[in-house]
Amino acid sequence: MKNKKIFNTFFREKPAMMLVLLHNSNNEIYASSLAKQVDCTYSHVVKILQEMEKSDLVAFKKQGRLKILTLTGKGKEVAKNIDSIRTAL
C-alpha cells in the first residue's frame, strides 16, 4: 500500500484491517488465525472483536469448541467502505 501512513492517520490499523480481512476472506476465520494475519496478540484481537460484536459489526458462530467469525450486514458495509478508502489512498 503506497500511502499506508495516511490511512493509519484516519483509522486504527489493526481493527480496520481485521474487518477488511474478514470481508475479503473466502474461508472460515477464527480469532487465532485473525490474530496471526494482523500481527496482534490473541487477547487483543478478542477484545477488539467483542467491541465489534457490541456494535453489530461481527458475529460469533460456535462450531464445537471453535468460534467462527462472520461479518453482519452492517459489518460488510463498513469493511467495504474501509477497503475502498484504503485503495483510494
C-alpha positions in Angstrom: 0.0 0.0 0.0 1.5 3.3 -1.1 0.1 5.7 1.4 -0.2 3.4 4.5 0.7 6.2 6.8 -2.2 8.5 5.8 -4.6 5.5 6.0 -3.4 4.9 9.6 -3.9 8.5 10.4 -7.7 8.1 9.8 -8.1 4.6 11.0 -6.6 2.4 13.7 -4.8 -0.1 11.6 -5.5 -3.4 13.4 -9.3 -3.1 13.8 -9.7 -1.7 10.3 -7.6 -4.5 8.8 -9.5 -7.1 10.8 -12.7 -6.0 9.2 -11.2 -5.9 5.7 -9.6 -9.4 6.2 -13.0 -10.8 7.3 -14.7 -9.2 4.3 -12.2 -10.5 1.8 -11.8 -14.0 3.2 -13.2 -17.0 1.3 -12.5 -19.3 4.2 -13.8 -19.6 7.8 -11.8 -17.3 10.1 -11.2 -17.8 13.8 -9.8 -15.3 16.2 -6.5 -17.0 16.5 -5.9 -17.0 12.7 -7.0 -13.4 12.5 -4.5 -12.5 15.2 -1.7 -14.0 13.1 -2.8 -12.2 10.0 -2.9 -8.8 11.6 0.2 -9.5 13.7 -1.6 -9.0 17.0 -2.0 -10.9 20.2 -5.0 -13.2 20.5 -6.3 -11.4 23.6 -6.1 -8.0 21.9 -8.0 -9.4 18.9 -10.7 -10.9 21.1 -11.1 -7.6 22.9 -11.5 -5.7 19.6 -13.9 -8.4 18.3 -16.0 -8.1 21.4 -16.3 -4.4 20.9 -17.2 -5.0 17.2 -19.8 -7.5 18.3 -21.4 -4.9 20.6 -21.5 -2.5 17.6 -23.2 -5.2 15.5 -20.2 -5.5 13.1 -19.3 -9.1 13.7 -21.0 -12.2 14.9 -19.6 -15.3 16.5 -20.9 -18.7 15.4 -20.0 -21.6 17.7 -18.8 -24.7 15.9 -17.7 -27.3 18.5 -15.0 -25.7 20.6 -14.3 -23.0 18.0 -16.0 -19.7 17.2 -16.2 -18.8 13.6 -16.2 -15.1 12.8 -18.7 -13.6 10.4 -19.5 -10.1 9.4 -23.0 -8.8 9.9 -24.7 -6.8 7.1 -23.5 -3.6 8.8 -20.0 -5.0 9.2 -19.8 -5.9 5.5 -20.8 -2.4 4.5 -18.2 -0.8 6.9 -15.5 -3.2 5.7 -16.3 -2.5 2.1 -16.1 1.3 2.7 -12.8 0.9 4.6 -11.3 -1.2 1.8 -12.4 1.4 -0.7 -10.8 4.2 1.2 -7.6 2.2 1.7 -7.4 1.6 -2.0 -8.1 5.2 -2.9 -5.3 6.4 -0.7 
